[in-house]
């Protein structure tokens, strides 16, 4: 073999090695994501937004359904670690259990970004948080002001469908909402809390409210499943109604900003009139961007000093037009919907 042939072969091999999958330039990055639970409408929207963004960036994306079960989330993390993904985004159902998995990923050289949950200090990792306390409190103030107007002859009584074991959500959503109500109506009573994070338990909890506290006039659900399940129970009992946006017996408020919630918020005959809308498109992109900063060496995988947060948005049926609500849905959830047609206006 002459020198020219040898040089040509070496050149081809070098080009292949430098542009092929070994060096990463020619292969797509692979990002895995372990969700809280993909039964939830917000989580579904977040998954779709992440998938769309990864396609734009040329990143391979592996979503995993955590099913609101620590053991399922742990198994999903193990799967992604075994696949040797370039990075993982996760939202813990049980933070202590998830931190064991995060540590295992880091030991394998895989960076992890946490969505919502913040490092406890035992295992260090960056977080993309949701700022919900201010929005929840503002929504509580808005709902309380309307309740005082609609139900001026009766005391304000609040029922919440919320799971205290999910501490971050109970604190940032439920308790902040209660604080907002109390800011405007200091004599209001918080008479009931119950339910889990699914519609069936919420329905049953709302039946308990109707049985034990029939005079309740504010009902709050800390996610879409809870508020929609509770509203269904009230509607089955002939309540949950409004006339021209004026609630007849109680005001419902929730968190997530899912399409089913927003259809009811926009409907002048429904007593659901507010939801703290999460922003799945913004949240999804921010999580991916943070993970890419670690992969690109711009941020350390153990960095806890530069956590970021996306502020949620209060969508309400009193001072937002249907057109404004539709625009929000299109921008954040990627949904083009004719609310008037959905409502039957």
GIZI-V436741 format. One record per backbone hydrogen bond with DSSP energy under -1.0 kcal/mol. CO is the residue of the C=O (numbers start at 1). NH is the residue of the N-H. If there is no record, write none. Layout:
co=CO nh=NH
co=CO nh=NH
This chain:
co=2 nh=6
co=3 nh=7
co=4 nh=8
co=5 nh=9
co=6 nh=10
co=7 nh=11
co=8 nh=12
co=9 nh=13
co=10 nh=14
co=11 nh=15
co=12 nh=16
co=13 nh=17
co=14 nh=18
co=15 nh=19
co=16 nh=20
co=29 nh=60
co=30 nh=86
co=31 nh=62
co=32 nh=89
co=33 nh=64
co=34 nh=91
co=36 nh=68
co=37 nh=40
co=40 nh=44
co=41 nh=45
co=42 nh=46
co=43 nh=47
co=44 nh=48
co=45 nh=49
co=46 nh=50
co=47 nh=51
co=48 nh=52
co=49 nh=53
co=50 nh=54
co=51 nh=55
co=52 nh=56
co=53 nh=57
co=54 nh=59
co=60 nh=31
co=62 nh=33
co=64 nh=35
co=66 nh=69
co=69 nh=73
co=70 nh=74
co=71 nh=75
co=72 nh=76
co=73 nh=77
co=74 nh=78
co=75 nh=79
co=76 nh=80
co=77 nh=81
co=78 nh=82
co=79 nh=83
co=80 nh=85
co=81 nh=84
co=87 nh=32
co=88 nh=113
co=89 nh=34
co=90 nh=115
co=94 nh=98
co=95 nh=99
co=96 nh=100
co=97 nh=101
co=98 nh=102
co=99 nh=103
co=100 nh=104
co=101 nh=105
co=102 nh=106
co=103 nh=107
co=104 nh=108
co=105 nh=110
co=106 nh=109
co=111 nh=88
co=113 nh=90
co=114 nh=128
co=115 nh=117
co=126 nh=114
co=127 nh=308
co=128 nh=116
co=129 nh=310
co=130 nh=132
co=131 nh=312
co=132 nh=136
co=133 nh=137
co=134 nh=138
co=135 nh=139
co=136 nh=140
co=137 nh=141
co=138 nh=142
co=139 nh=143
co=140 nh=144
co=141 nh=145
co=142 nh=146
co=143 nh=147
co=144 nh=148
co=145 nh=149
co=146 nh=150
co=147 nh=151
co=151 nh=154
co=156 nh=189
co=157 nh=217
co=157 nh=218
co=158 nh=191
co=158 nh=192
co=159 nh=220
co=160 nh=194
co=161 nh=222
co=163 nh=166
co=165 nh=167
co=166 nh=170
co=167 nh=171
co=168 nh=172
co=169 nh=173
co=169 nh=174
co=170 nh=175
co=173 nh=177
co=174 nh=178
co=175 nh=179
co=176 nh=180
co=177 nh=181
co=178 nh=182
co=179 nh=183
co=180 nh=184
co=181 nh=185
co=185 nh=188
co=189 nh=158
co=192 nh=160
co=194 nh=162
co=198 nh=202
co=199 nh=203
co=200 nh=204
co=201 nh=205
co=202 nh=206
co=203 nh=207
co=204 nh=208
co=205 nh=209
co=206 nh=210
co=207 nh=211
co=208 nh=212
co=209 nh=213
co=213 nh=216
co=217 nh=251
co=218 nh=159
co=219 nh=253
co=220 nh=161
co=223 nh=227
co=224 nh=228
co=225 nh=229
co=226 nh=230
co=227 nh=231
co=228 nh=232
co=229 nh=233
co=230 nh=234
co=231 nh=235
co=232 nh=236
co=233 nh=237
co=234 nh=239
co=235 nh=238
co=240 nh=271
co=241 nh=248
co=243 nh=246
co=246 nh=243
co=251 nh=219
co=252 nh=273
co=253 nh=221
co=254 nh=276
co=256 nh=278
co=258 nh=262
co=259 nh=263
co=260 nh=264
co=261 nh=265
co=262 nh=266
co=267 nh=270
co=268 nh=245
co=269 nh=242
co=271 nh=252
co=273 nh=317
co=274 nh=254
co=275 nh=277
co=275 nh=315
co=276 nh=256
co=277 nh=313
co=279 nh=283
co=280 nh=284
co=281 nh=285
co=282 nh=286
co=283 nh=287
co=284 nh=288
co=285 nh=289
co=286 nh=290
co=287 nh=291
co=288 nh=292
co=289 nh=293
co=290 nh=294
co=291 nh=295
co=292 nh=296
co=293 nh=298
co=293 nh=299
co=294 nh=297
co=300 nh=303
co=308 nh=129
co=310 nh=131
co=313 nh=277
co=315 nh=275
co=321 nh=325
co=322 nh=326
co=323 nh=327
co=324 nh=328
co=325 nh=329
co=326 nh=330
co=327 nh=331
co=328 nh=332
co=329 nh=333
co=329 nh=335
co=338 nh=342
co=339 nh=343
co=340 nh=344
co=340 nh=345
